[in-house]
Amino acid sequence: MTMDSLKIPPVALGTWAWGDSGRTGDGYFGSPMTRADLEEVADKAHAAGFTLWDTAMVYGMGRSETVLGEVLKRYARSDYQLSTKFTPQAAGAGDDPVADMLEQSLARLGTDYIDLYWIHNPADVARWTPCLIPLLKSGKVLHVGVSNHNLREIELADRILGEAGFRVEAVQNHYSLVYRGSEDAGILDYCRKQGIPFFAYMVLEQGALSGRYNPENALPEGSNRAEAYNGMLPRLKALTDRLASIGSKHGAAAPDVATAWAVAKGATPIIGITRPGYIDGLVRAGTMTLAGSDIAELEALADAAGVNTRGWWEREM
């Protein structure tokens, strides 16, 4: 496999919410989804040409990977790409916790290789990064990336991999209109200069920027995201209203514009999909060109909202 065989789509598909138990209010997102629902989502994504699926062992502690593996059985393995993660905080006690976690992920996903394998966060870059090298050599992992790493940590990981003839091939951080830490820290510029794809997660801030929620219609009660975002919804209203009005000029909706904004900034958004209709939005987002003036206005409104959506797992960049 050559380095350039990682096909970067305009938008990647996120399955964090697929780790929920499926019972309303039970799990991070509080999204009830049946297997049939998810198969419909996958079929629609597949038909629209979205082929890169992003998951992690810690999404529902294996449940997201298991459900995704079952749903993707209906396609040839060459028809989709899998992205999953080694999470240092969940490392086992064996001699090679990275290889062990990968084996478990392979089994749950029903495959013998992962297209893009990530170190989920930078608990100890010098300790964990070298463990990726034998996995690349074995072919069980085709490409590697780092997630939630700051610029210094990305460069260190790249140096460690470089000594073995590999490199950091992707970076994945929280990045949205209201959370632009990776841009301020120079990570987007670094990725652009090095030709490294930058993947943005939480582009819609778990639905808070989708325009579907407002102070009168809040996020699902009892879910973690409700706790994190419901108090901010009044301050986000001017921004989500503007996202919706820009969207209407393009025959699109607020989340499509927030996604198109990330694409315009040079990122590949990872958008969580729990409903077939979301795929239509991704198609619209991938074909929409935002005016520079719209981008500037959205960023000014985002700054004016004055919210901090940094996740509990994140440090300042």
N, C-alpha and C positions, 0 to 999 in steps of 0.2 A: 504494500500500500504506500503510495507516495504522500508526502505531506499535504499536497494541494488537493487531496481527494475529499476533504471535508467540504461538503456542499452547504454553504451558508444561505439559508432562505431569508426572505425579507423579515419574516416573523417566525419565532419558534413557539412551540406549544408547551405550556406549563401544566404540570399535574400535581402540584402541591395539594390542592383540595381533594384529589382522588384518594388521599390518605385518610380522609374522614371515614367514620364507621358507616356512613350511609344513613344514619338516623338524624333527623333534624335537630340541630343544636348540639350534636355530639361531634366534637372535632373542631379543628382550628377555624374552619370557615362556616360551619353550620349549613353545608350544602347537601341536601339529600339527593343521591344519584343512584340509579339502578344500573346494572350491567347493560341492559338494553339501551338505556339513555347514552351510556358511554360509547357503545358500539356505533350508535347513530352519529355521535360527535366525531368519532374516528373516521367513519366512512365519508362524512362530509369534508373533513380536513384532507383526507387522502385524495378525494376527487378534486379538491381545489389546489392540490400541489403542495400542501404543507406537510413536511416529512420529518422534521426534527422534533423529537419529543424529549422534554427535560423532566427528570425526576430525581429522587434521592432516597437512599435507604431510610433516612430519618423522617420522611414524609409518611406519617402514620406508622412508623417503625416497620417498614416492609410492605405495608398495605398498598401504597401507591404503586410501587414496582410490581407487586403481584397482580393487581387489577390491570395495570397497563400491559403487562406481559400477556395476560389472557386475552385482552381486547385486540392486541396486535397479531395474535396467532393467525388471523384471517388473511394476512398479507405475506408476500414473499419477504424474507429478511432484507433483501437488497432494495426493497421499496421504501424503507424508512431508516432513519438514523436515531440512535439512542444516546442520550446524555444522562449520566448519573454521577453520584458523588461519594467520595470517602469523607466522612465527617470525623475529625480527630476526637471530638468529645464522646463519640460512641465507639471508639476503638476497643477491640477485644484485647485479651491478655496474651495472645499467642506470640510467636517469634516474628511474624510478619502481619500485623493487623490490617495493613492496606490490602495485601493479597487476599487475606481472609474475607474482608468485607466485600471485595470485588467478587469473589467466588459466590458469596451469598446473593449478591445482586444479579449475577449471571443466571443463577438457578431460578430466582424469582421472575426474572424477565424472560426466561426460556430461550436464552441465546448463548453463543460461545464467544462473543466479542462485544465490546462497547465502543461506539464510534468516538465518543468524547467523554473522558473521565476527568473529574474535577477534584482538587483538594478543596473541600467546602469552606473552610476558614483557616486562618493562619495561626493555629495554636503553636506550632513550632516548625517554621519553614525548613530549617536545616535538618530537622529530624525526618519529616514526612516526605519532602519532595524527592529525595533519592529513591524512595520506595516505588516511584512511578516508573523508573528506568527499566527494571526487569519486566514489568507488565507491557511496556512498549515493545521490548525486544521479543517477548513471547507472542505478540500479535493479539493478545486478549484485549488490549487497549490500542486503538489506532491513533488517537490524538489526546492531548492532555491540556487542561486549563486550570486556572486558579480563581477562586471565588472569595469575595470579601477581603481580599488582600489590598494593602496600600501600595503606593508606587515603589517604595523601598523593598517591600516583600515580593512584589512581582519581579523586580530586577534580580533579587537574590534567587528566587525560584528559577528564573531564566538562566542565570549563571550556572546553577547546579545541573540543570538539564543539559545546558550547552556543553559541559565537560564530557558528556556521553554522546554528543552529536544530536541531541534533541533540543526542543525549545518550548517555551510557553506558547501555545497555539491559540489560546482564547482566554479572555478575562470576563468574569461575570460578577456584576455588582448591582446593588439597589440603586436605581436611577430613574427619576421621574421629574415632572415639572416642579414639584415641590421639594424634591430631594436631589440636589445636583452636586453632591460632595465629590463624586469622581471627576466631574468636569472641573470644579474649583481646584482640585488637588493635582490637575495635570494628567490624570490617568487616560482620559479620552484622547488627548493630544499624543501621549506616549504610544497608545495603541495605533493611532492613525499613522504616526511616523514609522512604527515597526511593522505595519501591515498585519496587526493582530485584531481579529474580530472582537468587538466589545459587546457582550450580551447584557441587556438591562432587564433586571427583574423588578417586580412591584411597580411597573410603569403606570398602572391604574390605581396604585395604592390600595390593593385588595378590594377595589370597587368604589372607594371614596371619590375617585375622579371620573367615575363612569357616568355621572349625572343621574344614575338610577336612584341615588339616595340623597335625602335632604333632611333637615331637622324634623319635618313632619313624617317622613318615611325613612326611618333609620336602618342601619345594618342589623342582621338577624340577632335578636336578643340572646345573650348567653354565649355568643361566640367571642373568641379572642379579638377578632377584628372589630367587633362592635365596641369592645372596651377601649381599643386603641383609637378608633376614628370617630365614634359618634359625637364626642364632645367638640370635634373640629369642624363638623359639617356646616355650621353657620358661617365660619370664616372661609370655607372653601366655595361658598355658593356663588360669589361673583366670578370665580374662575370656571366653575362647571357650567354656569350660564353662558359664559363666553365660548367655552368649548362647544356647547350645543349650537350657538348661533353661527359659529364658523362652520360647524358640521353641516348645518342646514343649507349653506351656500354650495356644498359639495354633494348634497344628497346623502349625507352621512350623519352619524350620531356622535355625542361627546366622547365616548371611549375611542372611537376611530380616530378622532383628531389628536387625542393624547398619545395614541400609539404612533400616528403619523409624525407627530412632533419628535418622538424618540428616533424614528427612522431618519428624519431630516437632520438630526444631530450626529448621525453616523453610527447609531447603535442598532443592534438586532434585538428588538423587544421579545421577551419571553412572556407570553400572555396566557394566563390560566384559563382553560376552557372547560366549562361544565355544561354548556348548552349548545346544541347545533347552531342556533342563530348567531352565536359569537363568531362563527367562521365567516359569515357574510361580512361582519365588521372588519375582520382581519383582511379580507380581500379588498374592501374599500380603503382601509388604512394603507395597504401596500401600493395602491395606485394613486393616492392623493398627494398633490404637491402643495404644500403650505407656502403662502407668501411670507417673505422675510418680516414684513410688518406685523403679520399675525403671530409669528413666532416671538417677536420682541414683546408684543402686547401680552401674550399668554405668560411669558416669563415675568413680566412686571406684575401682573395680577397674582401670580404664584408667590412672588417675593412679598407682596403686600399682605397676603393671607397670614404670613408669619407663623406657619406651623412647623413643628419638628416631627418628622415621621420616621426617624431613625429606629430600626428594629432593636429589640433587647439584645440580639446577638451581634450587633454591629458596633464597631468603634468609629470615631471620627476618622475620615480619610486623610 
